[in-house]
Amino acid sequence: MTVSEYWDIHTWFEGFISGITSCGDQWEHFENIIVEVNQSRSTDTTNTHSRRTVSTRARSMNQLSTDDGVVDNRQRWDKKSHFILVCVGYAVGLGNVWRFPYLCYLSGGGAFLIPYFLMLVVCGIPMLLLEFAIGQFVRYGPVGAFARICPIFKGVGVATVTMTFFLTTYYNVIIAWAIFYLFSSFQSELPWASCNHTWNTEDCFSHEDYDELEEGELPPNSTVSASEEFFHHRVLGKTEGIEDMGGMRWELLGCLALAYIAVYFCIFKGVKSSGRVVYVTALFPYFLLVTLMVTGFTLPGAFEGIKFFFLPKWELLLDAQVWKAAAAQNFNSIGIAFGSMIAFASFNDFHNKSIVRDTLTICFTNSLTSILACSVIFSVLGYIAEIQNAPSIGEVVASGPGLVFMVYPAAFPTMVVPQLWAVLFFIMLICLGLDSQFAMVEVVITTITDTFPHWKYLYWDRKEILAAYVCIFTFLCGIPCVMEGGIYFFQLMDWYTCIVSVGFIAFFEVIAVGWFYDARRLSRNIQQMTGVRANYYFVVCWMVLAPLLLLAILIFSIVDYEVVEYGGYSYPAWAECFGWLIALVSIACIPVGAIHAVMTAKGSLRERLISSLKTTLDDERHAAKFMADGGYSAVYDQSKF
C-alpha cells in the first residue's frame, strides 16, 4: 500500500485515526507497527555544509528522531496532488448532494446560506487550517496529537471515534435506499414517473398528469409528487410515527445486506485505483450534476425554486437551530472535528509550505459543490411546486434526510433516456456513500485490534474475520432503520449524532488548541514549517471568534431548543431522551478522557492537574529535528505576538 493509491490510503488513514487510542508506550508501539519504513538511504555526503545536500539526505533517512524520543518513520505523500485529492475526495461526498440540500430546505432556503458562509469563514476555514497545522507539526493522529498538545483534552479524539461508530450503524441505510432505486431504474418506465401504481394515492400528481392539462388549466391544489409517494409508500412503507415501527421492509433489508457485503469486500480485499481512475471518479459527479442542473433550469417553475434557494427569509436568522445546522454542515462536510484531516496532514512533509492554500482550495471546492447540488435540487423543487400548484416551495415535499430521493428522481422523466441518467446518478450516490462507510467501519476495526489486543482469540487474529464481526454487528444495529417506521429512527440518530454531538466536540477542540496550547504558539509552529506565520485573522478566530460563536450556538440551541421533526411529525418525549443519550455517549468521552489524564499523571492532585494542562511538546527541539530537511529556523521573535 502506498500513498499514491487513493482508496487504500483513505481507508488506511481512517483506521490509523482510531487505532491511536491510548497513551505512553502503546502510542509509540502502534506507530512503529502501522507506518512503513522508507527503504532508501542516501549516501551522498560530499558537502556536509551544503543545505541542499543535507536536505536530500534527510529526505532519504530511514528514521528521524522526534522531541519525545519517538522515531519518526512516517510515510510521506508521494506527490503533493495526492494529499489534495484525498482531502477533496473526503470533503466532497454524499453530504454535499444529500445533507446540504436537506438542511438548506429544512432551514428555509436562502436563510441557511448566510449562517453557512459565516460559519465557513469564522469556523470552517480557520479550524481546517488548525487541524492541518496540528497534524503536520505534531505528526500524529487526532488522539495522539491532542494527548501531546494538551493531555487533558485527549478525550476529544476518543469522542470522534465514538461518533464514527454511531454513524456506521445507520449511514449504510442511505446506500441501501440508493441500491433500491438503482434496481428500480432498470424498467421500461421509471416507477416514480407516473401515478398508476398500487402505492399511489388520489393526491398523486405526476409529470404525465401535468402534460395532459389543457392550455390555461391549473393543476389541482394539495397534490403530492409521484416521486415523494414512491419514496414514502413504496421504498419505506412509512408509518405514522416512531411509536409504530411496523413490519420489516424485506427488500430494503436485502439492499442493506448488499451494501454491507460491498463494504466488507472493500475492507477485506482493499481497493487499488490508478491515478487516472481517481481523476475520472472525482470529475464524474460534477459532470452529472451540471447535466442535471441544465435540465432542471429548463423545467417550468425552476426560477421560483432558485429564488427560494438564494433569497433568505430574514426572520429565520433568529432561529438558533438554523445556525446549529449551518455549523454542523460545515463540520460534517469538510470533515472538521472528525479527526481525519489531522491524520491526512500528519503524512505531509514537515516543511510543506502550502497548507493555507490547501485549506482554501478544499473549503471552497466543497462549498461550490454544495451550491451546485442545491441549484439542482431547488430548480426541480420549483418544477414540482409548479405542477402541484403549491402555494410555497417549502411545502411541496416533506423535509428530511430523504429529500434527495424525492427531488432528484423527479427530474429524470423529463430527460432523454431517463433510465440511463437514473442509473448513473444512483451509482454515483452508492460510490460516494461506500467511500465514507467502509472508511468508518475500518476505524472501528482498527480501534478493536489496537485497544483490545487480548481479544484476538475471538477472531483467530485474522482481520477478515473481525471485519465480518463488525459488519454483522453494525448491520444488526441498522435493522430498525429499514422497518416501516425506520425513517423516524434514522432521522433521530442522524440529528443527535451529526448535528448535536459534533458542535460540542468542535468547541472543545478549538478551546484546547486556541487557549490551552495557545493560538499564537500554533502560528509560530506554522512559521517553523512554512517560514511564514499564520495571518492574525486566523489567530483571532482560534482564540476568540470561533470559540465564542460555537459557544453562542450551543447556548442558544439549548435555550431555544426545538423538538426534532420529520415532515411535520414531532417525536415523543421518550424518543427525545433516547436521542440525547446517543449524543451524550460521544460527548462524555471528553470529561472521561480528562479524568483519565489527571489520574494517570504523577504528583499531588494540583500537580497532576497542572501537568495535564501543559503540552508535552518542545517546539524548538521538535522542529530542529527536521531542520536538515530544508526547514526554517526554529528561533522566532516572540515580541511580535
BELSULZI-V238859 format. One record per helix or strand of 3 or more residues. SS is the DSSP state (H for helix, E for strand). FROM is the first residue (numbers start at 0). LEN is the number of residues. If there is no record, write none. Layout:
ss:SS from:FROM len:LEN
ss:SS from:FROM len:LEN
This chain:
ss:H from:5 len:14
ss:H from:24 len:10
ss:H from:50 len:10
ss:H from:79 len:12
ss:H from:93 len:13
ss:H from:109 len:29
ss:H from:141 len:8
ss:H from:150 len:3
ss:H from:154 len:30
ss:H from:206 len:5
ss:H from:225 len:11
ss:H from:249 len:20
ss:H from:274 len:23
ss:H from:301 len:9
ss:H from:313 len:5
ss:H from:319 len:15
ss:H from:339 len:6
ss:H from:354 len:34
ss:H from:392 len:3
ss:H from:402 len:10
ss:H from:417 len:34
ss:H from:452 len:6
ss:H from:462 len:15
ss:H from:478 len:4
ss:H from:485 len:45
ss:H from:535 len:24
ss:H from:572 len:28
ss:H from:604 len:9
ss:H from:618 len:6
ss:H from:626 len:3
ss:H from:637 len:3
